[in-house]
């Protein structure tokens, strides 16, 4: 398995390129702000051919490079329908203007081919199996992607802005909801094995076991169910 990730752009959003091995087809996860060069360098380094872009949610820091990346390789982008509007209207998604200088650097809009993700979908792309879980809280259309455990590697969980090392995504932007966030943590994250590797939208790699033991949100959800109210703990993301 080949997973190459790098932080991109003004928000340091993690973009991932995933393939069964070098020299094969691949999937690109969350090509955000100023991610195009990093994507192309990663593809060239590992001799990879993209077959799809998949998106954990629609915030501009995760989708800003979707149009150029999809256009350059003639591949579709997959996104949950509740976040699809954000690709064409990023300012409404943030509830404010993100500023003309920054907007001038972005190619806003949809790629030619957009496919919609659904909860429980099993995507088979580039020889990879990706299980989709709808995980609202950060946005209404947030999703996660999980790859199953194999003899060589543990399960890998692309959490987007649902779960970070030591924190969770912010819920104060349009579509954010703390109750939904806690519900998604309980439904999507808690059932995963401790060995599951978490690759999130921002920050460092972690594991479910580490977060179960130390993350204030996951600990309180595990201890008290969705009624937990860890609102004093820090949150991250755009």
PLY file of the C-alpha trace (Angstrom):
ply
format ascii 1.0
element vertex 238
property float x
property float y
property float z
element edge 237
property int vertex1
property int vertex2
end_header
0.00 0.00 0.00
1.21 3.48 -0.88
-0.16 6.51 0.98
1.56 9.82 0.29
0.29 12.86 2.15
1.32 16.50 2.36
-0.07 19.71 3.93
-1.13 22.26 1.34
-1.98 25.91 1.15
-2.86 28.62 3.62
-4.66 26.23 5.98
-2.15 23.37 5.89
-4.83 20.95 4.77
-3.64 17.37 4.35
-4.00 16.02 0.82
-3.51 12.27 0.36
-2.64 10.21 -2.71
-3.46 6.52 -2.18
-2.58 3.53 -4.38
-2.03 -0.21 -4.03
1.62 0.35 -4.97
3.91 2.60 -6.99
3.30 2.55 -10.73
-0.43 1.84 -10.38
-3.74 3.71 -10.37
-4.51 5.96 -7.43
-7.15 8.03 -5.64
-6.60 11.63 -4.53
-8.24 12.70 -1.27
-8.96 16.40 -0.56
-6.83 18.39 -3.02
-7.28 21.74 -1.31
-5.80 25.21 -1.53
-2.58 25.26 -3.58
-2.42 21.44 -3.67
-2.01 21.06 -7.45
1.79 21.18 -7.51
2.09 18.71 -4.63
-0.33 16.34 -6.33
1.57 16.43 -9.62
4.92 15.94 -7.90
3.57 12.96 -5.95
2.08 11.38 -9.08
5.34 11.77 -10.98
7.50 10.52 -8.11
5.51 7.30 -7.72
4.42 6.93 -11.38
0.73 6.98 -10.49
-2.38 7.40 -12.61
-5.38 9.03 -10.88
-8.84 7.53 -11.39
-10.82 9.74 -8.99
-10.79 12.56 -6.47
-12.76 11.87 -3.27
-13.68 14.62 -0.81
-14.31 14.42 2.91
-16.33 17.66 2.80
-16.82 20.81 0.80
-14.86 23.54 2.59
-12.59 25.49 0.28
-9.44 24.38 2.10
-10.27 20.80 1.01
-11.65 21.38 -2.50
-9.86 24.43 -3.95
-7.75 22.39 -6.38
-10.46 19.94 -7.45
-11.18 21.63 -10.78
-7.56 21.77 -12.03
-6.69 18.29 -10.73
-9.78 16.63 -12.18
-9.40 18.55 -15.43
-5.75 17.65 -15.88
-6.44 13.93 -15.48
-10.05 13.70 -16.75
-11.32 12.07 -13.56
-14.52 12.53 -11.51
-14.84 14.08 -8.08
-16.93 12.37 -5.39
-18.67 14.49 -2.72
-21.70 14.17 -0.45
-24.72 15.98 -1.95
-25.21 18.21 1.11
-21.77 19.76 0.57
-21.78 19.89 -3.21
-22.86 23.55 -3.35
-19.67 24.56 -1.56
-17.51 23.89 -4.61
-19.28 26.68 -6.50
-20.09 28.97 -3.56
-17.30 28.74 -0.96
-18.09 32.06 0.66
-21.65 31.01 1.54
-20.23 27.81 3.01
-18.10 29.88 5.40
-20.77 32.45 6.21
-18.41 35.27 5.24
-16.11 36.49 2.49
-12.71 34.82 2.57
-11.16 37.84 0.86
-10.59 38.90 -2.71
-6.81 38.29 -2.78
-7.28 34.67 -1.77
-10.29 34.17 -4.00
-8.24 35.41 -6.93
-5.98 32.38 -6.57
-8.82 29.84 -6.68
-10.66 28.12 -9.50
-14.16 28.04 -8.06
-16.73 25.66 -9.49
-17.38 22.03 -10.21
-15.30 19.70 -12.36
-17.00 18.23 -15.43
-17.91 14.97 -13.66
-19.29 15.01 -10.11
-20.50 11.86 -8.38
-22.36 11.86 -5.07
-21.38 9.89 -1.99
-23.88 8.12 0.26
-23.63 6.73 3.77
-22.48 3.12 3.77
-21.29 3.18 0.17
-18.46 0.82 -0.74
-16.25 2.45 -3.36
-13.94 0.27 -5.42
-11.46 2.62 -7.04
-7.89 2.03 -8.27
-7.87 -1.42 -6.71
-8.78 0.07 -3.32
-11.81 -0.58 -1.12
-13.10 2.61 0.53
-16.01 2.43 2.97
-17.95 5.70 3.19
-19.55 6.91 6.42
-21.66 10.07 6.53
-20.35 12.02 9.54
-22.09 15.41 9.91
-21.02 17.87 12.56
-18.28 19.91 10.91
-20.49 20.27 7.83
-23.80 18.66 6.90
-22.15 16.60 4.16
-18.95 15.53 5.91
-17.90 11.94 5.27
-15.04 9.65 6.23
-13.30 6.94 4.23
-11.97 3.71 5.71
-9.78 1.05 4.13
-9.92 -2.45 5.65
-7.12 -4.12 7.54
-4.85 -6.43 5.56
-2.09 -8.85 6.49
0.44 -6.06 5.85
-1.24 -2.97 7.33
-3.91 -2.04 9.89
-7.13 -0.38 8.84
-6.68 3.21 7.67
-9.30 5.86 8.47
-9.38 9.15 6.53
-11.30 11.26 9.02
-11.40 14.62 7.25
-12.30 17.30 9.82
-14.29 14.94 12.03
-11.42 13.70 14.21
-7.93 15.12 14.75
-5.07 14.16 17.03
-6.34 15.53 20.33
-9.31 17.42 18.92
-12.25 17.55 16.50
-13.42 19.88 13.75
-15.00 23.22 14.57
-18.78 23.47 14.51
-19.32 27.25 14.40
-19.48 27.61 10.60
-22.68 27.20 8.52
-23.80 23.57 8.69
-21.78 22.86 11.83
-23.53 21.29 14.81
-21.97 20.06 18.04
-24.71 17.52 18.73
-24.23 16.04 15.26
-20.46 16.06 15.79
-20.80 14.06 19.01
-23.21 11.68 17.31
-20.80 11.11 14.44
-17.92 10.48 16.84
-20.01 7.90 18.66
-21.39 6.22 15.55
-18.38 6.36 13.22
-15.25 6.49 15.39
-15.96 4.59 18.61
-16.64 1.22 16.91
-13.25 1.22 15.15
-10.40 -0.94 16.42
-7.72 0.77 18.50
-5.12 -0.15 15.88
-6.91 1.86 13.17
-4.60 4.54 11.76
-6.25 7.96 11.60
-5.19 10.28 8.77
-7.05 13.52 9.30
-7.64 16.70 7.36
-5.17 18.69 9.45
-2.27 17.81 11.68
-0.43 14.65 12.49
-1.23 10.96 12.15
-2.76 9.21 15.14
-4.69 6.03 16.01
-8.16 5.37 17.34
-6.59 3.84 20.45
-4.58 6.99 21.12
-7.64 9.20 20.63
-9.85 6.94 22.73
-7.36 7.38 25.57
-6.51 11.07 25.25
-8.95 13.00 23.01
-11.32 14.93 25.32
-14.21 14.68 22.88
-13.88 10.97 22.18
-13.32 10.19 25.86
-16.44 12.02 26.97
-18.55 10.56 24.18
-17.34 7.08 25.13
-18.04 7.69 28.82
-21.34 9.51 28.62
-22.80 8.92 25.16
-23.97 11.70 22.88
-25.04 13.77 25.85
-21.41 14.62 26.56
-20.66 18.33 26.35
-16.87 18.81 25.97
-17.33 22.34 24.57
-14.45 23.84 26.51
-11.89 21.68 24.68
-10.14 23.21 21.63
-11.36 22.48 18.12
-9.59 22.76 14.79
-10.10 23.08 11.05
-11.13 26.04 8.93
0 1
1 2
2 3
3 4
4 5
5 6
6 7
7 8
8 9
9 10
10 11
11 12
12 13
13 14
14 15
15 16
16 17
17 18
18 19
19 20
20 21
21 22
22 23
23 24
24 25
25 26
26 27
27 28
28 29
29 30
30 31
31 32
32 33
33 34
34 35
35 36
36 37
37 38
38 39
39 40
40 41
41 42
42 43
43 44
44 45
45 46
46 47
47 48
48 49
49 50
50 51
51 52
52 53
53 54
54 55
55 56
56 57
57 58
58 59
59 60
60 61
61 62
62 63
63 64
64 65
65 66
66 67
67 68
68 69
69 70
70 71
71 72
72 73
73 74
74 75
75 76
76 77
77 78
78 79
79 80
80 81
81 82
82 83
83 84
84 85
85 86
86 87
87 88
88 89
89 90
90 91
91 92
92 93
93 94
94 95
95 96
96 97
97 98
98 99
99 100
100 101
101 102
102 103
103 104
104 105
105 106
106 107
107 108
108 109
109 110
110 111
111 112
112 113
113 114
114 115
115 116
116 117
117 118
118 119
119 120
120 121
121 122
122 123
123 124
124 125
125 126
126 127
127 128
128 129
129 130
130 131
131 132
132 133
133 134
134 135
135 136
136 137
137 138
138 139
139 140
140 141
141 142
142 143
143 144
144 145
145 146
146 147
147 148
148 149
149 150
150 151
151 152
152 153
153 154
154 155
155 156
156 157
157 158
158 159
159 160
160 161
161 162
162 163
163 164
164 165
165 166
166 167
167 168
168 169
169 170
170 171
171 172
172 173
173 174
174 175
175 176
176 177
177 178
178 179
179 180
180 181
181 182
182 183
183 184
184 185
185 186
186 187
187 188
188 189
189 190
190 191
191 192
192 193
193 194
194 195
195 196
196 197
197 198
198 199
199 200
200 201
201 202
202 203
203 204
204 205
205 206
206 207
207 208
208 209
209 210
210 211
211 212
212 213
213 214
214 215
215 216
216 217
217 218
218 219
219 220
220 221
221 222
222 223
223 224
224 225
225 226
226 227
227 228
228 229
229 230
230 231
231 232
232 233
233 234
234 235
235 236
236 237
